[in-house]
C-alpha cells in the first residue's frame, strides 16, 4: 500500500482542492499574530497542521454549510474567540439529557462534522513530539455519549472529513500510543485496570 502524504503537505493538498470550490471565495485566513493570540487563549500551541489550515481558513467556511460546528475559534480572524468547553458540556449539548461516563477533564474545542456523523473535538492536552494534538470523537446511543480518540492528528481529520482520504480506523489512530503516554486520562475505563474511583 502506498504511503499517504502527511502533515503540512497533506493540509496544503486539501487547501488546493478546497480553493477550487465556490466556498473558497468566502475564506479568510488568520495572520501569524492572530494565531499566536489564539494559542495564548487556548494555552497550548496549535498543531502545525491546524495552524497551517487556520492561516488559510479561520472559520472553516471552506467546508461548506452542510458541516455543523464551524466558527469555533471565533468569527473574526483578527480577534480569536475560541469556544473552549468540556466533553461533559458537549455531551449535554449533543443530545437532550446527554451524559457521558468519560473521565476526560481536559478542555476541548469542537471541530466541524457532517450531520448524522460523530462530533469532533480538539483535545487541548499534551502534544506528541510532532506538535499534533489528538481529536476526540463523540457519538451517542440514546442519552449516553461515548467519547473516544478518533484521529491522532488534524491532517488526518481534515483529509478524511472532506472525503479526500479513505482511512481505516488503524490509520485514523496512527501512533495513538504516543498521545496516551502523555495524556493518561484518554485511556478508556476498560483499558485502565487500576481505575479505583467512580466518575
C-alpha positions in Angstrom: 0.0 0.0 0.0 1.3 3.4 -0.9 2.3 5.8 1.9 -0.1 8.8 2.2 1.2 12.3 2.4 1.0 13.6 5.9 1.4 16.8 7.9 1.6 20.2 6.3 1.9 18.7 2.8 -1.4 17.0 3.2 -3.0 20.2 4.5 -1.7 22.1 1.5 -3.1 19.5 -0.8 -6.5 19.8 0.9 -6.3 23.6 0.7 -5.6 23.4 -3.1 -8.7 21.2 -3.5 -10.9 23.5 -1.4 -9.8 26.6 -3.3 -11.4 25.1 -6.4 -14.9 25.2 -4.8 -17.3 28.2 -4.6 -17.0 28.3 -0.8 -13.3 29.2 -1.3 -14.3 32.7 -2.2 -15.6 33.4 1.3 -12.5 32.1 3.1 -10.5 34.4 5.3 -7.3 33.2 7.0 -5.7 34.4 10.2 -2.3 36.1 10.5 0.6 34.7 12.4 0.0 37.3 15.1 -3.7 36.3 15.4 -2.8 32.6 15.6 -0.3 33.4 18.4 -3.1 35.2 20.2 -5.3 32.2 19.7 -2.6 29.9 21.2 -2.5 32.3 24.3 -6.2 31.9 24.8 -6.1 28.1 24.3 -3.0 27.8 26.5 -1.5 25.3 24.1 0.5 25.5 20.9 -1.6 24.9 17.8 -0.7 21.7 16.0 1.3 22.6 12.9 -1.3 21.1 10.5 -4.1 23.0 12.2 -2.1 26.3 12.3 -1.5 25.9 8.5 -5.2 25.4 7.9 -6.3 28.3 10.0 -3.9 30.6 8.2 -5.9 29.7 5.1 -9.5 29.5 6.6 -10.0 30.6 10.2 -13.8 29.9 10.3 -13.9 26.6 8.3 -16.1 28.4 5.7 -14.4 26.3 3.0 -16.1 23.2 4.5 -19.4 24.4 3.2 -22.7 25.0 5.0 -23.6 21.3 5.4 -20.9 21.0 8.1 -22.0 21.7 11.7 -19.8 23.2 14.4 -17.9 25.8 12.4 -16.6 29.2 13.8 -15.4 27.5 17.0 -12.2 29.6 17.1 -14.2 32.8 16.5 -15.8 34.5 13.6 -13.2 37.3 13.1 -9.7 36.0 12.4 -8.3 39.3 13.7 -9.8 38.7 17.1 -9.8 35.0 18.0 -12.5 33.9 20.5 -12.2 30.2 20.9 -15.2 28.3 22.3 -13.4 26.2 24.9 -15.6 23.6 26.6 -15.5 20.2 28.2 -16.6 16.8 27.0 -19.4 16.8 29.6 -20.8 20.1 28.2 -20.5 18.8 24.7 -22.4 15.6 25.7 -25.2 17.8 27.2 -25.5 19.8 24.0 -25.2 16.8 21.6 -28.5 15.2 22.7 -31.3 16.0 25.1 -30.4 14.8 28.6 -27.0 13.8 27.2 -24.3 12.5 29.6 -21.0 10.7 29.5 -19.0 8.5 31.8 -15.8 9.6 30.1 -13.2 10.7 32.7 -11.7 13.3 30.4 -11.4 16.5 32.3 -9.2 18.4 29.9 -10.6 21.2 27.8 -11.7 20.8 24.2 -12.8 22.9 21.2 -15.4 21.4 18.9 -14.5 20.9 15.2 -16.9 20.7 12.3 -18.7 17.4 11.4 -21.3 16.4 8.8 -24.9 16.0 10.1 -25.6 12.5 11.5 -21.8 11.8 12.0 -19.9 11.7 15.3 -18.9 15.1 16.6 -15.2 16.0 16.6 -13.3 17.9 19.3 -9.7 19.1 19.5 -8.3 17.9 22.9 -6.2 20.6 24.5 -3.9 18.3 26.3 -0.2 17.4 25.8 1.0 17.3 22.2 3.1 14.5 20.9 6.6 15.0 19.6 5.5 16.4 16.2 3.2 19.0 17.9 -0.1 17.3 17.0 -3.0 17.0 19.4 -5.5 14.2 19.4 -9.0 14.8 18.1 -11.8 13.1 20.0 -15.0 11.7 18.6 -18.3 11.9 20.3 -21.2 9.6 19.4 -24.4 8.8 21.3 -26.8 5.9 21.9 -30.0 7.4 23.4 -28.7 9.8 26.1 -25.3 8.1 26.7 -22.5 9.9 24.8 -19.4 7.9 24.1 -16.1 9.8 23.9 -13.1 8.2 22.1 -9.9 9.1 20.3 -10.9 9.5 16.7 -7.9 11.0 14.9 -4.3 11.3 16.1 -3.6 14.5 14.0 -5.5 17.3 12.4 -4.3 16.5 8.9 -6.0 13.1 9.1 -9.2 14.7 10.4 -9.1 17.2 7.6 -8.5 14.8 4.7 -11.0 12.2 6.0 -13.8 14.6 6.9 -13.6 16.2 3.4 -13.5 12.9 1.7 -10.1 13.3 0.2 -8.7 10.3 2.2 -10.2 6.9 2.7 -8.9 5.8 6.0 -9.2 2.6 8.0 -9.5 3.1 11.7 -5.9 2.0 12.3 -4.8 4.8 10.0 -7.0 7.3 11.8 -5.4 6.3 15.1 -1.8 6.2 13.7 0.6 6.3 16.7 -2.1 6.7 19.3 0.2 5.3 22.0 2.3 8.4 21.9 -0.8 10.5 22.8 -1.8 8.1 25.5 1.6 8.2 27.1 1.4 12.0 27.5 -2.4 12.1 28.3 -3.3 9.1 30.5 -6.9 10.4 31.0 -7.5 9.4 27.4 -7.2 5.8 28.3 -10.7 4.3 28.4 -12.1 2.7 31.6 -11.9 -0.7 30.0 -8.2 -0.3 29.4 -7.4 1.2 32.8 -7.3 -1.7 35.1 -6.1 0.4 38.0 -9.1 2.7 38.0 -10.5 2.6 41.5 -12.6 5.8 41.8 -16.0 6.5 40.5 -16.5 9.3 38.0 
